[in-house]
Amino acid sequence: MASLFQRPGEMTVAERFGQISWSMIFLITLLAGVGFVMLYSAAGVSTGSGGEVVGSMDPWTNRQMVRFVIGMAALIAVAVTDLRIWLQYAYVVYGVALTLLLGVEIAGHIGMGAQRWIDLKIFLLQPSEVMKVGLVLALARYFHGASYENIGRIVYLIVPVGLILAPVALVLRQPDLGTAGMMTIGGVAMFFIAGVRMWKFILALIGGLAAIPLAWEFLLHDYQRRRVLTFIDPDSDPMGSGYHILQSKIALGSGGVFGRGFMAGTQSHLDFLPEKQTDFIFTMLAEEFGLFGGLALIALYSLILAYCIAIALRSRNHFGRLLAMGLAVTIFLYVFINIAMVIGVVPVVGVPLPLVSYGGTAMLTVMVAFGLVMNVYVHRDLRLSRGGLDEDD
């Protein structure tokens, strides 16, 4: 196991540990702290005739804190592992994630009308979350060895397209349109980062637009069609498919500029706001802390993403640049889709807010993603040849 962390003649584990960006660790911990506070509020119950709300560490905050500690240990372990190990075993990670997705298809746990989890007895594992990292690793590994000439050949792009389509097809069967969309957009972003010519994106966009009628008719489930129609006109079904987004908008509006106060939100604590501990936790934060609180959280996310992008640009090896930038895009998509969803800019899909929403697999996935970005930072001066795994002279 020692070889996973250290190779002869390389930095020791202690030296790599010392290279970790502790300022970024602080920002990640601060972000998780926001989640703990909001989950504490989400579990609050009214007491007395005055209607005062008393928060609770159960059932969400305690569990989330334990998961964060485990996730932080995973982050550090991933960060101090030799970068070339991740390069060498990138396809293995992808293969394991794909196998888990196949496992969901065969014997997955059904919850909330969808089959997306594997019951490991200790906890429910959502393989589609694992695949978000596995896909970026595999694409970074593939494009790491690509020359400028290869990137220009359509035939060379068949393999990475297949790497994207295989998990997307399995995720759509669960069904999970939001995660499938994230994988597709993240994969396309990796193509762009790798240097694929712009005309290919335009051609793919035209093909995608042409396929929309077929997707609407044969690919989307009835409830997914209703979500799209509700997105266009939420008032068409205010007590049915439009209920979530209408209540979210009411809560956002009631927060005003500075909010109603901690644990003083009416929509959330009177249980009008659905899934307040997961998908709609940003809405609850905005109701309690207002526009100011929402923008502060977005600023915190922006600062962390800026760190990730800076790490990618500073890396002296192509694999590290691709990996860090691809994971930055993945984390951005988490944030963007969740916030855009609760304010009505995109249809409602099940995408959590990183480190703030309650969830086990999503928490671990995001922490491992940050660990890989940190790994790129630790190995920022490592040179890797484009054609293989060996260090350049």
C-alpha positions, -999 to +999 in steps of 0.1 A: +000+000+000+029+023+006+035+025-032+001+042-036+015+071-016+052+072-025+076+061-052+113+058-048+131+092-051+098+111-048+085+134-021+076+116+011+041+115+024+050+141+050+064+164+023+032+161+003+011+167+034+030+199+039+023+210+003-015+209+008-032+242+004-046+247+039-063+280+029-085+259+004-091+233+032-104+262+054-128+274+026-141+239+021-146+235+059-163+269+060-187+258+033-195+226+051-201+247+082-228+266+064-244+233+056-243+222+092-260+254+103-287+251+077-294+215+085-296+224+122-323+250+112-341+226+088-346+201+117-361+228+139-396+224+154-420+250+168-424+251+206-447+270+228-476+293+219-453+319+206-442+297+177-405+299+185-384+274+165-358+253+182-331+237+160-319+202+164-287+183+156-308+153+147-316+137+123-293+155+097-266+176+112-249+149+133-247+125+104-235+152+080-207+161+104-196+125+106-197+122+069-176+154+065-149+141+089-147+109+068-147+129+036-119+151+049-098+120+057-105+108+021-096+142+007-062+142+024-055+105+015-063+112-022-042+144-021-010+127-009-013+098-033+012+099-062-005+116-091+008+089-115-012+064-096-044+082-105-032+085-141-024+048-142-056+036-126-080+062-141-097+036-164-100+012-134-119+038-114-142+044-144-147+007-148-156+002-112-181+031-113-196+016-146-199-018-129-217-002-100-241+015-124-248-019-140-254-032-104-281-006-099-297-018-131-297-054-118-304-051-081-307-014-072-325+000-042-357+018-052-365+051-034-388+080-042-399+063-074-364+058-088-338+030-088-305+049-082-289+033-051-271+001-040-279-009-005-246-017+012-264-022+045-242+004+062-254+031+038-270+036+004-244+042-024-254+062-054-231+050-082-240+079-105-223+103-081-191+081-082-192+081-120-191+119-121-155+117-108-147+085-126-157+100-160-135+131-155-105+108-146-110+086-176-114+115-200-083+132-185-063+100-189-074+096-226-068+132-236-035+132-217-018+112-244-035+130-273-015+150-298-027+181-316-032+160-347-052+133-330-075+159-314-084+170-349-095+135-360-131+126-356-122+089-354-100+096-323-130+111-305-152+079-308-137+064-277-143+094-254-178+098-268-184+062-258-170+068-224-197+095-219-226+077-235-223+044-216-229+058-181-254+085-194-275+057-209-275+037-177-283+068-156-312+077-179-327+043-172-328+049-134-343+075-143-321+105-134-322+132-160-304+158-139-273+136-133-273+124-169-273+161-181-244+169-157-224+140-171-231+151-207-222+187-201-191+178-180-179+155-207-184+181-235-165+205-213-136+180-212-136+179-250-134+217-250-106+218-224-086+192-244-087+214-275-113+198-297-121+222-326-151+245-323-168+234-355-173+199-340-192+214-311-214+234-335-221+202-355-229+183-323-252+211-311-271+211-344-275+173-341-287+176-305-313+202-313-326+180-342-329+151-317-350+170-292-384+159-307-373+123-306-360+126-271-393+142-260-414+114-275-393+083-268-367+092-241-384+113-214-408+098-189-442+114-183-431+130-150-400+145-168-422+160-195-444+175-168-414+190-151-404+207-184-440+220-190-442+232-154-409+250-158-424+269-187-457+276-168-455+267-131-490+281-124-506+255-147-504+229-119-499+248-086-509+219-064-491+192-084-459+193-105-457+231-101-459+231-063-421+228-056-410+257-077-439+280-066-432+274-029-395+279-036-401+313-052-424+323-024-397+315+001-371+333-019-393+364-021-402+364+015-365+365+025-360+400+010-326+416+012-314+405+046-338+376+054-363+368+080-337+357+105-321+324+115-347+297+120-374+323+114-384+312+079-421+306+075-421+286+043-395+261+055-406+257+091-443+255+083-434+227+059-445+244+028-410+241+013-403+206+001-370+187+005-356+217+025-326+196+037-315+185+002-325+200-031-341+232-018-316+240+010-305+272-009-340+284-008-342+280+030-309+298+034-321+327+012-354+329+032-335+331+065-306+353+054-320+370+023-303+381-009-272+390+011-269+355+025-275+339-009-248+361-026-224+354+002-227+316-003-223+321-041-192+342-034-178+314-013-184+289-040-168+312-065-137+316-044-133+278-041-138+274-078-112+301-085-087+281-064-095+250-085-090+269-118-058+285-105-045+251-095-053+237-130-035+266-147-004+262-125+000+225-132+030+217-153+016+184-166-013+180-190-031+153-170-032+175-139-046+205-159-073+184-175-082+167-142-084+198-121-103+218-147-127+190-154-135+186-117-139+224-114-165+222-141-182+193-124-184+212-090-196+243-109-224+223-125-235+211-091-238+246-078-252+262-110-279+236-116-291+235-080-294+273-076-308+277-111-334+250-103-347+266-071-350+300-086-369+287-117-342+292-144-340+254-152-365+226-146-365+209-112-340+180-111-324+162-082-290+178-080-277+186-045-258+217-034-222+206-027-213+202+010-245+221+020-273+197+010-278+166+032-264+134+015-238+107+019-226+097-015-227+133-028-206+145+002-180+118-004-179+124-041-173+161-038-146+156-011-128+131-033-131+156-062-115+183-040-089+157-030-079+151-066-077+189-073-055+192-042-034+163-055-028+183-087-017+212-065+007+190-045+022+176-078+020+209-097+057+208-107+056+171-117+063+167-154+046+138-173+052+128-209+022+131-231+026+096-245+030+076-212+032+075-175+069+082-171+083+115-159+100+137-184+137+143-181 
